[in-house]
């Protein structure tokens, strides 16, 4: 994801938008999301974002013990990808910036890698921007595998998530870059720290760096809560299969509705236990 996105940002900025525009970067990040999800779906379940992982942990879909390892792996992946982009575009970056690596000014290049706020936006509003962007992301993707609400085909979920990310980045990037992913921001920011931009990448804009770390996590939980309250808990119970209790019936009697429901919930509990055990 970062390799596609940062490479596009480097190409657009260092060419002074003669080899791509703002939309190019948005589309590249979205293609990167789709490719990364297809590549890692069978390994980690396509976890690319600590905020999404946190949401799935809160829902019981992922064990809490995996939150930290997943998050560190995501950040490390973003760091390595940003390093590769830096190596590939080193000459272009130096020519564009005149050899001065900075966060400010018309020739700044730090924004190729991490996100930074626009001059006009306040700290509080940029925090709200990231909360809303990540909340919208979670609200959209949680419904994709909901069996009671026209789920998306499993093989198309990465492509659909990519379109969702494209929509968010096209509509909510102006204020502060639409990070909506703590690893996507912190990994590249650490790369710029070690590659020559210095501590300015953390101190600039009144120490703004913490916003894309904290706000997306809060936004993910907010979006998850909204999904549960307004959608998940409002959906009807799935139809009870008529033969679910038949192996347990005695003397050929037809099971009652209460017996069917009891057996059905017992099977749901069993499936949940198996899922949680597998997660460990």
N, C-alpha and C positions, 0 to 999 in steps of 0.2 A: 504493500500500500504506500509506504513512505517513499520507496524507490521511484514508483511512478509519479507520485505527487510532487516530491521535491525536485525531481529531474525536470518536470514540466515548469515548475516555478523558476528554476534556474535558467531554463531556456528562454522563457518569456522575459524575465527581468534583464538578463545580461544582453539580450538582443534588442532591448528597449522596445519590446512588443512588436518587433518586425517578424518574429518567428513564433507567433502565438499570442493569445490575449488572455484576459482573466478567465473566460469560459474554458480555455484550454486546461488551465490548472484544475478547475472544478471537475472537468471530465476525466482528467488523468487520475485524480484521487479516487473517483468513483470506480474507474476501471481497476485500479489497484485494490480497492476493497473487494470487488467481485473475484478477482484472480486469487487474492489471499484467502478468501473464504472457501473457494473450490479446492485450493491446495491444502488447507489445514483442517477441513471439516472432519475428515476421518481420524485426525490425530487429537485435536483439542476441542472439537466442536466449533471450530472457526471463531475462537475468542481472540479478538484483535484490540479490544478496548477495555481497560480496567473498569470503566463505568458500567459497561454492559455486563461484565463478569460479576460486579457487585450486585447488580439487579438480579441476575440469575441466582446468585447465592441467597439473596433475600427471599426469593421465591422457592427455594429448595431444589432448584434444577441443577445446581453445582454445589459441591461441598465447600464449606467455609475454609477448609484447609488448603484449597486450591487457589484462593484469591490472591495471596501474596506471590506464590510462584508464577502464576499466570501473569500478574501485573509486572513483575520484574522481567519476565521473558518478553513481554510486549514492549517494554521500555528499551530493553537491550536490542531487540530487533529494529526498533525505530532509530536507535543510535547508530547501529551498523549500516543501515540503509542510507542514513544521512551522510555517513562517512564516505560511502561509495559515490554518492552524488557529488560530494566535495572534491573527491579525487578526479572524477570525470570532468567536472566543470571548473577545476581550479584555475586554468588559464583564463577562461572567460570571466570568472569572478574577479580575478586580479586586474584584468584589463578594464572591466566595467568600473571597479572601485578605485582604480589608480593605486592599488596595493594597500589601501587603508580600509581595514575591516571594521565597520561601525554599524550601530543600530539606528543612527539618526541621519537625516539629510537625504538629498536626491540620489546619492550613490550608495545608500545603505544596502547591505546584502544579507543581513541577519534574518530578514523576513522570508528569505528563500527556504529556510529550514523550520523556524518556530513561528508562532503567531504573536502579533503585537497589536495594541489598541490604536485606533485612530486618535488624532490629536484632540478632537472635539468631545470625545465620550468620557463620562465620569467613571470612577472606579465601580461605584454601585450599579450603574446601568450596564457596564460591561459584564459584571457578575450576573445580573439578570439575563443578559443576552445569552450567556453560556448555559445557564440553568434551563432556559426555554428551549434552546437548540437541542440539548441532550435529552430533555424531557420529551420533546417531539420525536426524536429518534427512537426512544424506547416505546413510546405510545404506538408508533407505526410498526415496529418489528415484532412486538409481543403478540400481535394478532395473527402473524403469518402461519403459525402452526396450531392455531386454536381449532380443534376438531368440531366445535359447536358453532363456528362462525365462518363457514366457507374458507377453509385453510388453503394456502397457496401450495402448488405442487412442490414437493421437497427439492427436486432438482433445479427449480427456478428461484428458490429463496435467495441465493447469493446475488443473482441479477436484480431481483426486486430490492434487496437492501442497498445495492449500488445506486439504484434510481432514487431511493429515499435519501441517501447521502448527497446525491447530486442536487436534489431539490432543496435540501437544507443549505448546502454550500452556495447555491446560486441565489438564495433569498436572504441568508443571514450571515454573510461574510464581511459586509462593509464595516461593521463596528469594530470587530477584533479578530477576524480571520476564521471564525467558526471551527475552533479546535474540536469541540465536543468529544475529546479523547485525551485524557491526561498523558498517556504514553506517547501519543503522536506529538505532543508539545514538549514534554520534559526530555525525552530521549534526544531529539535534535537540538534542544537548547543546551544540553550538556556537551553535545558535539561542538557547537559553536564556542562554548566556554573553553574547550581544550584545543580548538583549532586556530585560535588567534583573535577572536572577538573579545575575549576577556570577560571580566565580571559584570561588565555593562549589560550583558544579556539578562542578568538577574536583577540589577538595581534600577534599570531604566523604567520610566513611566511610574515612578513611585512604587517600585517593587511589585509590579503588576504580575509577575510570573506565577504567583500562587493562584490567581484567578482561574486559569485553564486547568489547574490541578484539582481544586476544591469544587468549583461550580459544576463541572460535569458530573461528579459523583452525586452531588445533591440533586442535580437535574434528573439523573437516571432514576434515583429513588422516587422523586416526585412523579415522573412519568409512569413508573411502575404502579404507584399508588393510584393514580388517575385511571389507569387501565383496569386495575382490580375493581375499583369502586363503580366506575361508570360503564364498564363493558363486561369483564369476566364474571362478576357476581350477578349480573343482570341476565346472563344467558340462561336458557332453559336447560334442565338436566337432560343428558342424552337418553334416547329411548332405551328402555330396558330390554335386553334380548330375552325372548320367551323361553329359551331352553337353558338359561344359565343355572337354574336350580334343579334341573331334571336329574343330574347324577346323584343328588342327595335326597330325592323324594323316596317315600316309603309306600309300599303297597299300591303304586301306580297313581297316587293322588296328585291332582293338579296343585302346584304350589300357589299360595296366596300372594297378593301383591306385596304385603309386608315381608314375606319370606324372600321374594325376588329381590326386593330392595336391600334386605340384609345381606344376601349373598353377593349382590352387585357391589355394595360398599366394601365387603370383605375382600373381594377381588381387587378393587381399587387400592385398598390398603396394602395388599400383598404386592401389587405392582410398584407402589411407592417405595416399600421397603427394599425390593429388589433393585430399584433405580438408585436409591441412596447407597446401598451396599456396593453397587458397581462404581459409584462416584468415588468411593474411598479406594 
